[in-house]
Amino acid sequence: MDPVIIVGAGPVGLTLALALARQEVPTVVLDEGPGKEEPRPARTAVLREDTAALLERLTGVALDEHGVRLTGWRSLRRRQVVSEIAFAPDEPAPLHIAQHVITGLLRAAVAEQPLVEIAADSRLDSIEQEPTGVTAHTRGPKGTWWRGGYLVGCDGTRSTVRKLQDIRFPGRTAVERHAVAALRTELPWEGRVLLHRSPPWRSSGPFAGEVTARPLPDGAWRLDWLLPPGKDLVTPELLVTRIRETLAGWTDGSTPAYDLLDTGVHTVHHRLARRWRDGRVFLAGDSAHLLGALGTQGLDEGLRDADNLAWKLASVWHHGPHEALLDSYQAERRAVVSARLRATDQALPGLRGGGGLRHLVPGTARGHDALLTDGHLGRGTLGAPGAYTASPLAPRHVQGEIPVDTPPGAPVADVRVTAEDGSSVRLRDRLGRGALLVVLIAPGTGVWDRKHWVSAGVMPRLAAAVTALPHPAELLVAESYPGAPAHSVLLVRPDGHLVTALNGVRPADLYAAAEATLGGAVTEGMKEGAGSGVG
């Protein structure tokens, strides 16, 4: 079969290419630029723990060496501490990292991956679909025709793919604007984010009375000042003045020494593409959605798009087309992003209306702070990872299903498991290989050598049931899982979302749940590939 064509070599496009390569699917990445990423320290991203783990699996690099794992959060209003959160050493914590660093790590991994071809200086100008594939034409020094089985537009806000497919992109323009500066200085909140609303010092220029400080490696910080609605010009002189006022206000005295690394104005738009799939053409990342108000993270959602789409494209690439499985990408991801946008839009009037945060209604500061905390730290309705509870892939009326702390459709907890080769690994380490994961909860197995329990108790029956599933699957064993009783069995999708939890070894129910996860009745190719192991 022809490779998958990916348009756009940003973080989402490169992540998708590496995720497909991990599942032995070749790709061609059409890069409009020269193949280099310009360093922009003021352009950063906050990644949730699971999306950071996704990048680490694909690049083989520990991101903590290139970003800052946040240790806490502090919120001030005027001079009063409204809330303060400290993350425990073993508690999931967001990662703050420069976007050009992410792209650089992904490019380095792609350079070592023979299944990924990067075509630099290749600007897309046409797409032709046929029943058996897609043909794309690029212009430039390497202008040519490219043939692929599917095409994914990861080409950003002004997506050529979206325009060529005539897909509408409605939404709101300039929901928020921020003046941004990256600088190196000493601040008294090492590893913590500070949100300061209505700071007590006098504001100079068009600033709305809210500033956020996020740490970066090597003593650097990213500062964001909320700008009022409108198009007031933020000149370099105004921004430098505001930097000096802010730093002096935080240190209760004169402005400390600082090195200015980068500046900019970040404008947040809220848009959602009407369709994320058009035949053999898909959209992902900023080409499909724009968000980012109240601390929500658009890149984090784009990486989730890539993770969701990769295993589905890999499945049909290896086993043949399955329309219900491909359709589920739009159904799942668009619903999650739509809910995130809807929740943010509902919160915005109370938080930003009436002159901004300087005119909060008395008594509402803590409630508003909780919403902003959710968005920045990946919690609650604004920030928590989406669950595919209404997914068309969710099995219906599963006999023997039991509740655990992870609802069906939500990302699984990253517990330690024993793999088929006897090694002890984290559950997330087994994701993204294209296989379903079947996890037996068996307390006490960790103290015994695998050879003593792999042929005892329920294991032989469960192993036979896993081999008979309609899709390649890997059997894992965990000492415990939050909320799961002993001898329960979890079925997990290749992208780490829980399908179901069963009260024991129930081969027929396990098979039915796996079949539903693949979009219903499976093809003969999938049946032939079942039990063939994991690449």
C-alpha positions in Angstrom: 0.0 0.0 0.0 1.1 3.6 -0.6 2.5 5.7 2.3 0.5 8.1 4.3 1.1 11.7 3.2 1.4 14.2 6.0 1.2 17.9 5.1 3.1 20.0 7.6 6.3 19.4 9.6 5.4 21.0 12.9 5.1 19.1 16.2 1.7 17.4 15.2 2.8 16.3 11.8 6.1 14.9 13.0 4.5 13.2 15.9 2.0 11.5 13.6 4.8 10.4 11.3 6.8 8.8 14.1 3.6 7.3 15.6 2.8 5.6 12.3 6.5 4.5 11.8 6.3 2.9 15.3 3.5 0.8 13.8 5.4 0.0 10.6 3.5 2.4 8.4 5.6 4.6 5.9 4.9 8.3 5.6 5.9 11.2 3.4 6.0 14.6 5.3 5.6 17.6 3.0 7.4 20.5 4.6 6.7 23.9 3.2 9.9 25.3 4.8 13.6 24.5 4.5 13.5 21.8 7.2 14.7 24.0 10.1 13.0 25.4 13.1 13.8 29.0 14.2 14.4 29.2 17.9 11.6 31.2 19.6 12.0 31.0 23.4 8.7 33.0 23.9 6.7 30.3 22.0 6.2 27.5 24.5 3.7 24.8 25.3 2.5 23.2 28.5 2.1 19.4 28.1 0.1 17.1 30.3 1.9 14.1 31.6 0.5 11.6 29.1 1.3 13.8 26.0 4.8 14.4 27.3 5.1 10.6 27.7 3.9 10.2 24.1 6.8 12.4 22.9 9.3 10.6 25.0 8.2 7.2 23.6 8.6 8.5 20.0 11.9 10.4 20.5 13.6 8.3 23.1 14.5 11.4 25.0 13.6 12.4 28.5 11.8 15.8 28.1 12.6 16.8 31.7 16.2 17.5 30.4 14.8 20.0 27.9 11.9 21.6 29.8 10.7 22.2 33.3 8.4 19.8 35.2 6.2 22.2 37.2 6.5 21.8 40.9 3.5 23.9 41.9 1.1 26.8 41.3 0.5 30.1 43.1 -2.3 32.5 42.4 -2.2 36.1 43.7 -4.8 38.9 43.6 -3.3 42.3 44.4 -1.0 41.2 47.3 -3.1 38.3 48.6 -2.4 34.7 47.9 -5.7 33.2 46.6 -4.5 29.7 46.2 -1.3 27.6 46.3 -0.7 24.1 45.0 2.4 22.0 45.5 2.9 18.8 43.4 4.1 15.8 45.3 7.3 14.2 43.8 5.2 11.2 42.5 2.2 13.3 41.4 1.5 13.8 37.7 2.7 17.3 36.8 2.6 19.4 33.6 5.8 20.1 31.6 6.7 23.5 30.3 8.9 23.4 27.2 9.7 25.6 24.2 8.0 24.5 21.0 11.1 24.8 18.9 12.8 22.3 21.3 9.9 19.8 20.8 10.2 20.2 17.0 14.0 19.8 17.1 13.7 16.5 19.1 11.1 15.2 16.7 13.2 16.1 13.7 16.2 14.3 15.2 14.1 11.2 15.7 12.7 11.4 12.2 16.2 11.6 10.8 16.9 8.1 12.3 13.6 6.6 11.0 13.8 5.0 7.6 10.0 4.8 7.3 9.6 8.6 7.3 10.6 10.7 4.3 10.8 14.5 4.7 10.3 16.6 1.6 11.5 20.1 2.4 10.5 23.2 0.3 7.4 21.4 -0.9 4.3 23.6 -0.9 1.0 21.7 -1.5 -1.2 23.2 -4.2 -3.6 20.4 -5.2 -5.2 17.1 -3.9 -7.0 14.5 -6.0 -8.8 11.6 -4.4 -9.6 8.3 -5.9 -11.2 5.1 -4.5 -7.8 3.6 -3.8 -5.7 6.5 -2.7 -4.8 10.2 -2.8 -2.5 12.2 -5.2 -1.0 15.4 -4.0 1.0 18.0 -6.0 3.6 20.3 -4.6 5.4 23.2 -6.2 8.8 24.6 -5.4 12.4 23.3 -6.1 11.2 19.7 -5.6 7.7 20.2 -7.1 6.2 16.8 -8.0 3.3 14.5 -7.6 3.0 12.4 -4.5 0.9 9.2 -4.2 -0.5 8.1 -0.8 -3.1 5.8 0.7 -4.3 8.7 2.9 -3.4 12.3 3.5 -3.5 14.2 6.8 -3.4 18.0 7.0 -1.2 19.1 9.9 -0.5 22.4 8.2 -1.7 24.9 10.8 -4.0 27.8 11.1 -4.1 28.7 7.4 -4.3 25.0 6.4 -4.0 24.5 2.6 -5.5 21.1 3.0 -8.6 22.4 4.7 -9.0 25.1 2.0 -8.5 22.6 -0.9 -11.2 20.4 0.7 -13.5 23.4 1.1 -14.0 22.7 4.8 -15.4 25.6 6.8 -13.5 26.8 9.9 -16.0 28.9 11.9 -15.4 30.4 15.3 -14.3 33.5 17.2 -11.4 35.8 16.4 -9.1 37.4 19.0 -10.7 35.8 22.0 -7.7 36.9 24.0 -4.5 38.8 23.4 -1.3 38.5 25.4 2.0 40.4 25.3 4.7 37.8 25.7 8.4 38.0 26.8 11.0 35.3 27.5 13.8 36.5 29.7 16.5 35.1 32.0 16.3 36.4 35.6 16.0 35.3 39.2 12.4 34.9 40.5 11.5 33.5 43.9 9.2 30.7 42.6 11.6 28.1 41.3 9.6 25.5 39.2 6.3 27.1 40.0 3.8 29.0 37.9 2.6 32.3 39.2 -0.7 33.9 38.1 -1.0 37.4 39.4 -4.3 39.2 38.9 -4.7 42.9 39.5 -1.1 43.5 40.7 -0.9 46.5 43.0 1.7 48.5 41.0 0.7 51.1 38.4 0.2 49.7 34.9 1.9 51.4 31.9 0.3 51.1 28.5 -2.4 48.8 27.2 -2.3 46.0 29.8 -5.3 44.5 31.5 -4.0 43.7 35.0 -3.1 40.0 34.7 0.3 38.5 34.3 1.5 34.8 34.3 5.0 33.6 34.8 6.1 30.1 33.8 9.6 28.7 34.4 11.9 27.5 31.6 15.3 25.8 31.8 18.5 27.6 32.7 16.8 30.3 34.8 14.6 31.6 32.0 10.9 32.5 32.3 8.0 33.2 30.0 5.8 36.1 31.1 2.3 36.7 29.6 0.4 40.0 30.2 -3.3 39.9 29.3 -4.2 42.7 26.9 -7.6 44.4 26.9 -10.0 43.9 24.0 -9.0 45.9 20.9 -6.0 46.4 18.8 -3.8 48.7 20.9 -0.3 48.6 19.7 2.3 47.1 22.1 5.5 48.8 21.3 8.9 47.5 22.3 9.3 50.5 24.6 6.0 49.8 26.4 6.8 46.1 26.8 10.3 46.8 28.3 8.7 49.3 30.7 6.1 46.7 31.7 8.8 44.1 32.2 10.7 46.4 34.5 7.6 47.3 36.5 6.6 43.7 36.9 10.0 42.4 38.0 10.3 45.3 40.4 6.9 44.7 41.9 7.6 41.0 42.4 10.9 41.7 44.2 9.7 44.6 46.3 12.3 47.0 45.1 14.4 47.9 42.1 14.3 45.9 38.9 16.6 42.9 39.1 19.0 42.1 36.3 17.5 40.3 33.4 18.4 39.2 29.8 15.6 39.6 27.3 15.5 36.6 25.0 12.4 37.0 22.9 9.1 38.9 22.7 5.8 38.8 20.8 2.1 39.3 20.9 0.1 36.1 21.1 -3.5 36.3 19.8 -5.9 33.4 20.8 -8.6 32.4 18.3 -11.4 29.8 18.9 -12.2 27.9 15.8 -13.4 24.4 14.9 -13.4 22.8 11.5 -16.8 21.5 10.4 -15.3 18.2 9.2 -12.1 16.5 10.2 -12.4 13.8 7.6 -13.2 14.1 3.9 -12.8 10.6 2.3 -9.2 9.8 2.5 -8.2 13.2 3.8 -8.0 14.1 7.5 -7.3 17.3 9.5 -5.3 17.4 12.8 -3.9 20.0 15.1 -4.3 23.7 14.3 -5.8 22.9 10.9 -8.7 21.3 12.7 -9.1 23.5 15.8 -7.8 26.6 17.5 -8.0 27.1 21.2 -5.9 28.5 24.0 -7.9 31.0 26.2 -7.8 30.7 30.0 -4.6 28.6 29.9 -5.9 25.8 27.7 -3.3 24.3 25.4 -3.8 23.9 21.7 -0.6 21.9 21.0 -1.5 19.4 23.7 -4.8 18.7 21.9 -3.0 18.5 18.6 -0.7 15.7 19.9 -3.8 13.9 21.1 -5.2 14.1 17.6 -2.1 12.5 16.2 -2.2 9.7 18.9 -5.8 9.0 18.2 -5.5 8.9 14.4 -2.2 7.0 14.2 -3.4 3.6 15.4 -6.6 3.8 13.3 -4.7 4.6 10.1 -2.1 1.9 11.0 -4.9 -0.6 11.4 -6.5 0.0 8.0 -3.1 0.3 6.4 -2.2 -3.2 7.6 -5.6 -4.9 7.5 -7.7 -3.1 4.9 -10.2 -0.2 5.0 -12.7 0.0 7.9 -14.9 3.1 7.5 -16.4 3.0 11.0 -12.9 3.0 12.6 -11.8 5.9 10.5 -15.0 7.8 11.1 -14.5 7.5 14.8 -11.5 9.9 14.7 -13.7 12.8 13.9 -16.4 11.7 16.3 -14.1 11.3 19.2 -11.6 14.1 18.8 -14.0 16.8 17.5 -16.4 16.1 20.4 -13.7 16.5 23.0 -12.3 19.7 21.5 -15.8 21.1 21.0 -16.6 20.5 24.7 -13.4 22.2 25.7 -14.2 25.3 23.5 -17.7 25.4 24.8 -16.6 25.3 28.5 -14.1 28.0 27.8 -16.6 30.2 26.0 -19.0 29.8 28.9 -16.4 30.9 31.4 -15.0 33.8 29.5 -17.8 36.4 30.1 -17.5 36.1 33.9 -13.7 36.1 33.8 -13.0 38.7 31.1 -16.3 40.7 30.9 -16.9 44.1 32.4 -13.5 45.5 32.0 -11.5 42.3 32.7 -10.3 40.9 36.0 -10.0 44.4 37.6 -13.8 44.5 38.1 -14.5 41.0 39.6 -17.7 40.8 41.6 -16.9 40.5 45.3 -16.8 36.9 46.5 -16.1 35.4 43.1 -12.3 35.6 43.0 -11.7 32.1 44.3 -14.2 30.6 41.9 -12.6 32.4 39.0 -9.2 31.4 40.2 -10.3 27.7 40.2 -11.3 27.9 36.6 -8.0 29.5 35.6 -6.1 26.9 37.6 -8.0 24.1 35.8 -7.0 25.5 32.4 -3.4 26.0 33.2 -2.8 22.8 35.0 -4.9 20.4 32.9 -7.8 19.8 35.4 -11.5 20.1 35.4 -13.8 20.9 32.5 -11.3 23.4 31.0 -8.1 21.3 31.1 -8.5 17.6 31.9 -7.8 15.1 29.1 -11.0 14.3 27.2 -12.8 11.0 27.6 -14.4 9.2 24.6 -17.5 8.3 26.6 -19.9 8.7 23.6 -17.5 7.2 21.1 -19.0 5.0 18.3 -16.3 2.5 19.3 -17.5 2.1 22.8 -18.9 -1.4 23.4 -22.6 -1.5 24.4 -24.1 -3.7 27.1 -20.9 -5.6 28.0 -21.7 -8.5 30.2 -19.5 -8.7 33.3 -18.4 -5.0 33.1 -17.4 -3.5 36.5 -16.6 0.1 37.5 -13.0 1.1 38.2 -11.5 4.5 39.0 -11.0 5.2 35.3 -14.3 5.6 33.4 -14.6 3.8 30.1 -13.2 6.1 27.3 -10.8 7.9 29.7 -7.0 7.6 29.7 -5.7 4.8 31.9 -3.6 5.3 34.9 0.1 4.6 34.4 0.6 1.6 36.6 3.6 -0.7 36.6 3.0 -4.0 34.6 4.8 -7.2 33.8 5.2 -7.7 30.1 5.1 -11.0 28.2 8.9 -11.3 28.3 8.9 -11.0 32.1 10.2 -7.4 32.2 8.6 -4.8 34.5 7.6 -1.6 32.7 5.1 1.3 32.9 1.8 0.7 31.2 2.4 3.8 29.0 5.6 2.2 27.7 3.4 -0.4 25.9 1.1 2.1 24.2 1.4 3.2 20.6 2.4 -0.1 19.1 -0.9 -0.8 17.3 -1.9 -3.6 19.7 -4.7 -3.8 22.1 -3.6 -4.2 25.7 -5.2 -6.8 28.0 -4.2 -6.2 31.7 -4.9 -8.8 34.4 -5.0 -7.5 37.9 -3.2 -10.2 40.0 -1.9 -9.1 43.4 1.2 -10.9 44.6 2.5 -11.8 41.2 5.3 -9.3 41.4 7.2 -11.3 44.1 7.2 -14.5 41.9 9.2 -15.3 38.8 7.1 -15.2 35.7 7.6 -18.8 35.0 5.8 -19.7 38.3 2.5 -18.0 37.5 2.3 -17.7 33.7 0.9 -21.2 33.5 -1.1 -21.2 36.7 -4.6 -20.1 37.7 -6.5 -18.1 35.1 -3.5 -17.2 33.0 -3.7 -20.1 30.4 -7.4 -19.4 29.8 -6.8 -15.6 29.5 -3.8 -16.1 27.2 -5.9 -18.3 24.9 -8.6 -15.6 24.9 -6.1 -12.9 24.0 -4.7 -14.9 21.1 -8.2 -15.4 19.7 -9.0 -11.6 19.7 -9.9 -10.0 16.3 -6.8 -7.8 16.5 -3.2 -8.2 17.7 -3.1 -7.8 21.5 -0.6 -8.0 24.3 -1.2 -9.6 27.6 0.1 -7.7 30.7 -0.1 -8.3 34.4 -0.4 -5.6 37.1 -0.2 -6.0 40.9 -3.0 -3.4 41.2 -5.0 -0.8 39.4 -7.0 2.1 41.0 -10.4 0.8 41.9 -10.0 -2.6 40.2 -10.5 -5.8 42.3 -8.2 -8.8 42.1 -8.5 -11.0 39.0 -10.3 -8.3 37.0 -9.3 -7.8 33.4 -8.9 -4.4 31.6 -9.0 -3.9 27.9 -7.0 -0.8 26.7 -6.9 0.8 23.3 -3.5 1.4 21.6 -3.8 5.1 22.5 -4.2 4.4 26.2 -7.9 4.9 26.6 -9.9 2.3 28.7 -12.4 0.2 26.7 -13.8 -1.8 29.6 -13.0 -3.6 32.9 -14.4 -7.1 33.3 -14.9 -9.1 36.5 -12.6 -12.0 35.6 -11.7 -13.9 32.5 -14.6 -13.7 30.1 -13.4 -14.6 26.6 -16.7 -13.9 24.8 -17.2 -10.5 26.5 -13.5 -9.7 25.9 -13.9 -10.5 22.2 -17.1 -8.5 21.8 -15.5 -5.5 23.4 -12.4 -5.8 21.2 -14.5 -6.1 18.1 -16.5 -2.9 19.1 -13.2 -1.1 19.6 -12.3 -1.8 16.0 -15.5 -0.3 14.7 -17.7 -3.4 14.7 -17.4 -6.5 12.6 -13.8 -6.9 11.5 -12.3 -7.8 8.2 -10.7 -11.1 7.2 -7.3 -9.3 7.2 -7.7 -8.3 10.8 -8.7 -11.8 11.8 -5.7 -13.2 10.1 -3.4 -10.7 11.9 -4.9 -11.6 15.3 -2.4 -13.1 17.7 0.5 -12.3 15.5 2.3 -10.4 18.3 3.5 -6.9 18.6 6.1 -5.1 16.5 
